[in-house]
Structure formats: structure tokens, C-alpha cells
Amino acid sequence: MVTCIGKLLAPDEVELLRRSLAEAEFSDGRLTAGVFGQAIKNNLQLKLGEAQGRAFMNLVGSALAKSVEFNRVAMPKAIAPPTFNRYDVGMTYGRHVDNPLMGAMRLRTDLSVTVFLSELDSYDGGELCIESDLEVRRLRLPAGDAVVYPAGLVHWVEPVTRGVRLAAITWVQSGIREPAMRQVVNDVARIMTQLEEATPGSEAAQVLFRAYANLVRLVADP
């Protein structure tokens, strides 16, 4: 399931990140690519040693932690520190799936998250393309919006033809490993929220919450 989340970052947060990243030092993105990614990855990545990078990571991480929609969709158990990518004219990232385990803690990458940071009218190209059995989603979202999608889906970034494309990228290990069951839990949570809003404190809402809570207990990773 591909889920777009509007306004994950506020406009002032996006502007702060863009101004700071414009002055930051980037390195070749292939330095962090896996064996198969090095031949197809052509972008720039914020240097891990950048002191400001920690503050940027905290900003994005905090926004994800506060997002009701993200937490409902992802049911995060662990989130990798975000990275910040830059695509200049001609840069691209070919068709790939993300590495299944990442970082020193060997985080299992159930979901990928891209947070768009560039204004749509500031660049051309650079679409994030996500391939499923039924279609290819081609995404260019407004600055501050995010997309969450299964890390095992084939995806790529089309070449940038004008301007600069900036994005924050992170990965999530979900508390519910099985994608189909994660979707069921998400559906129940969404209906539960709508019912509570329509009939606050009703018996039906309370029963549905009990069913949701017990479902999560049954299917969540220990």
C-alpha cells in the first residue's frame, strides 16, 4: 500500500531545512549504496559527519512521531535515522528495492519513507516511481508532504531535468511484520477513529476499540 501524507512538515520547517541544506556539504550517494545500488545510484547525500545533520534528523523524526496518519499506517517499532538526498540536473536512481537490513542495529526495512523538500515549481523531472503488480505510481509531492510504501517494491527516481530535488529518506521496521495484516489493522483503526468522531463514547466505538486492541496484541511482533 502506498500512502501519501500531506503537510508532514510545516512550511517553516521545510524552509529551514532547505536553507541549511543549501549551505551543507554533500558527498557521492554511491558511498552508502549496496553492491547492486552502486551502478545505478547517481545522487548526492548529506555527509554523515555534518553536525547540523543530527538536528535535521531530529526534526524529521519528530514530525513522523507526531503524525497520527504515519503511526496508523506504519505501526513503527523502529525508525532509521533519516538521510538527506540531493539530485542535480541529470542525476537519477535506477530501478531497485531497498536493502532488507540497515544500520548497526540491522533494522528490518518493512517500509520506506520519502519526505519531499523542494517546491514543485523549482525543478522538473525527479519523479519517485513505485511499481506494484497493477500500476506504476509516479509521485512529485508538494514540499513537506511524504509518501510511505513497502520497501520491497521496485522503485526509482527519474532524472532531474531542471533545478534541484531535495528529499529526506528513512526506513521503518513495523511492529506488524506481515503487510496484509498491517493493512487490516490500519483499516480497523481508520474506521474506529471515524466511528468515535461520529458517536463519541458510544458502545459501538468502545467495542470496536476493544477488538482493535486485541487484534494488535495478536499480530504485533514481540
Secondary structure by P-SEA (a helix, b strand, c coil): cbbbbcccccaaaaaaaaaaaaaccccccccccccccccccccccccccccaaaaaaaaaaaaaaacaaaaaaccccccccbbbbbbcccccccccccccccccccccccbbbbbbccccccccccccccccccbbbbbbccccccccccccccccccccccccccccccccccccccaaaaaaaaaaaaaaaaaaaaccccaaaaaaaaaaaaaaaacccc
